[in-house]
Amino acid sequence: MHRLYPLPSEATDAAHAAGPQRVPHADRPWLMLNMVASIDGAAAVDGVSRGLSSEPDKAMFGALRAQADVILVGARTANAERYRPARRSRARIAVVSGSLSVDPDLPLFSPPQGRSTAPLPLVVTTDDADDGAADRLAGRAELVRAGTGSVDLLGSLRHLGRLGTRVVLCEGGPTLNAALLAADLVDEVNLTHAPLTVGAHAPRIAAGPVDGSLATPSRAYALDHVIAHDDVLFVRWTRSRS
Ligand SMILES: NC(=O)c1ccc[n+]([C@@H]2O[C@H](COP(=O)([O-])OP(=O)(O)OC[C@H]3O[C@@H](n4cnc5c(N)ncnc54)[C@H](OP(=O)(O)O)[C@@H]3O)[C@@H](O)[C@H]2O)c1
């Protein structure tokens, strides 16, 4: 793995590249995004991201997880990718699910024996979420409620901050990313460029806010680093807020 920018370039590894320590905002945790996309911008192949990933991408994925206190993920990604408890990270997983469509039988909600003292995963939902769906998660997840109709993402991040969360890593998918970008909550974008094209029938890394509002202004980001490993490129951008 070789850092190409900033200059001078130097050899690096995923653990080093995943740093430095992030500083939370006064009222909410730092929020970083990590996604992998093809050369032509696809965020999935046949409905999952596996076809885009690679050994170096997995190494960076794990190293970024190690920087996080909470891993945030949308319900459709948690369901499609069969989310499970983070193995090599102390981070707690939080699934965003306004309608509680998240599958209560995911491996995430059935930790292996011996990890029963670990805190339950979180499900971030709304004040008016369906009671029956909430009951199906009882004893499997701790619910965080913020907002009516759709999840109040800023409110839920503030809530996580009050629980001691300093850094949140969002792992997608595109719908959750779009909602976070619309609310201008994304401080840092980590993007892996996979060396392949996928074609037209795939989502971009941000697509279609759940509330139907598409009026998201452009946001400026500054280039933080560029790292190459064989044909795979890792690029990090941080939000310019001046
Ligand atoms: N390339 C990558 O790095 C990468 C990473 C992750 C995922 N993916 C791919 O992306 C696809 C899934 O992404 P997706 O866009 O369909 O779904 P998603 O973003 O994973 O999940 C969308 C769901 O999250 C909940 N949600 C998000 N924002 C919300 C808000 N503000 N309020 C209430 N609920 C909210 C809703 O759940 P409810 O319906 O329960 O209300 C919504 O339906 C899969 O193909 C996956 O493989 C790719």
The ligand as an SDF file (V2000), in Angstrom:
LIG
                    3D

 48 52  0  0  0  0  0  0  0  0999 V2000
  -20.5890   -0.0490   -2.3030 N   0  0  0  0  0  0  0  0  0  0  0  0
  -20.7060    0.0590   -0.9970 C   0  0  0  0  0  0  0  0  0  0  0  0
  -19.7300    0.4230   -0.3000 O   0  0  0  0  0  0  0  0  0  0  0  0
  -22.0240   -0.2540   -0.3480 C   0  0  0  0  0  0  0  0  0  0  0  0
  -22.1900    0.0020    1.0160 C   0  0  0  0  0  0  0  0  0  0  0  0
  -23.4380   -0.2670    1.5720 C   0  0  0  0  0  0  0  0  0  0  0  0
  -24.4640   -0.7570    0.7900 C   0  0  0  0  0  0  0  0  0  0  0  0
  -24.2650   -0.9960   -0.5150 N   0  0  0  0  0  0  0  0  0  0  0  0
  -25.3510   -1.5170   -1.3410 C   0  0  0  0  0  0  0  0  0  0  0  0
  -26.4350   -0.6050   -1.3050 O   0  0  0  0  0  0  0  0  0  0  0  0
  -27.6660   -1.3150   -1.4030 C   0  0  0  0  0  0  0  0  0  0  0  0
  -28.5810   -0.9300   -0.2460 C   0  0  0  0  0  0  0  0  0  0  0  0
  -28.6860    0.4750   -0.1850 O   0  0  0  0  0  0  0  0  0  0  0  0
  -30.1070    1.2160   -0.2060 P   0  0  0  0  0  0  0  0  0  0  0  0
  -29.8620    2.6160   -0.6380 O   0  0  0  0  0  0  0  0  0  0  0  0
  -31.0910    0.4230   -0.9730 O   0  0  0  0  0  0  0  0  0  0  0  0
  -30.5630    1.1680    1.2910 O   0  0  0  0  0  0  0  0  0  0  0  0
  -29.8750    1.6350    2.6750 P   0  0  0  0  0  0  0  0  0  0  0  0
  -29.4110    3.0390    2.5910 O   0  0  0  0  0  0  0  0  0  0  0  0
  -28.9240    0.6050    3.1380 O   0  0  0  0  0  0  0  0  0  0  0  0
  -31.1370    1.5260    3.6400 O   0  0  0  0  0  0  0  0  0  0  0  0
  -32.2640    2.3160    3.3690 C   0  0  0  0  0  0  0  0  0  0  0  0
  -33.1790    2.2000    4.5320 C   0  0  0  0  0  0  0  0  0  0  0  0
  -32.5920    2.8140    5.6780 O   0  0  0  0  0  0  0  0  0  0  0  0
  -33.5990    3.4660    6.4100 C   0  0  0  0  0  0  0  0  0  0  0  0
  -33.3220    4.9170    6.3810 N   0  0  0  0  0  0  0  0  0  0  0  0
  -32.3030    5.5560    5.8050 C   0  0  0  0  0  0  0  0  0  0  0  0
  -32.3780    6.8780    6.0540 N   0  0  0  0  0  0  0  0  0  0  0  0
  -33.4870    7.0540    6.8060 C   0  0  0  0  0  0  0  0  0  0  0  0
  -34.1110    8.1880    7.3980 C   0  0  0  0  0  0  0  0  0  0  0  0
  -33.6050    9.4290    7.3190 N   0  0  0  0  0  0  0  0  0  0  0  0
  -35.2530    7.9750    8.0860 N   0  0  0  0  0  0  0  0  0  0  0  0
  -35.7720    6.7470    8.1940 C   0  0  0  0  0  0  0  0  0  0  0  0
  -35.2280    5.6370    7.6780 N   0  0  0  0  0  0  0  0  0  0  0  0
  -34.0950    5.7990    7.0000 C   0  0  0  0  0  0  0  0  0  0  0  0
  -34.9150    3.1120    5.7570 C   0  0  0  0  0  0  0  0  0  0  0  0
  -35.3150    1.8980    6.3940 O   0  0  0  0  0  0  0  0  0  0  0  0
  -36.8630    1.4630    6.5400 P   0  0  0  0  0  0  0  0  0  0  0  0
  -37.2630    1.0520    5.1650 O   0  0  0  0  0  0  0  0  0  0  0  0
  -36.8340    0.3440    7.5220 O   0  0  0  0  0  0  0  0  0  0  0  0
  -37.6000    2.6580    7.0210 O   0  0  0  0  0  0  0  0  0  0  0  0
  -34.4960    2.9020    4.3200 C   0  0  0  0  0  0  0  0  0  0  0  0
  -35.3940    2.1150    3.5820 O   0  0  0  0  0  0  0  0  0  0  0  0
  -27.3260   -2.7830   -1.3880 C   0  0  0  0  0  0  0  0  0  0  0  0
  -27.2770   -3.2150   -2.7300 O   0  0  0  0  0  0  0  0  0  0  0  0
  -25.9420   -2.8030   -0.7910 C   0  0  0  0  0  0  0  0  0  0  0  0
  -25.1960   -3.9180   -1.1970 O   0  0  0  0  0  0  0  0  0  0  0  0
  -23.0800   -0.7490   -1.1160 C   0  0  0  0  0  0  0  0  0  0  0  0
  1  2  1  0
  2  3  2  0
  2  4  1  0
  4  5  1  0
  4 48  2  0
  5  6  2  0
  6  7  1  0
  7  8  2  0
  8  9  1  0
  8 48  1  0
  9 10  1  0
  9 46  1  0
 10 11  1  0
 11 12  1  0
 11 44  1  0
 12 13  1  0
 13 14  1  0
 14 15  2  0
 14 16  1  0
 14 17  1  0
 17 18  1  0
 18 19  2  0
 18 20  1  0
 18 21  1  0
 21 22  1  0
 22 23  1  0
 23 24  1  0
 23 42  1  0
 24 25  1  0
 25 26  1  0
 25 36  1  0
 26 27  1  0
 26 35  1  0
 27 28  2  0
 28 29  1  0
 29 30  1  0
 29 35  2  0
 30 31  1  0
 30 32  2  0
 32 33  1  0
 33 34  2  0
 34 35  1  0
 36 37  1  0
 36 42  1  0
 37 38  1  0
 38 39  2  0
 38 40  1  0
 38 41  1  0
 42 43  1  0
 44 45  1  0
 44 46  1  0
 46 47  1  0
M  CHG  2   8   1  16  -1
M  END
$$$$
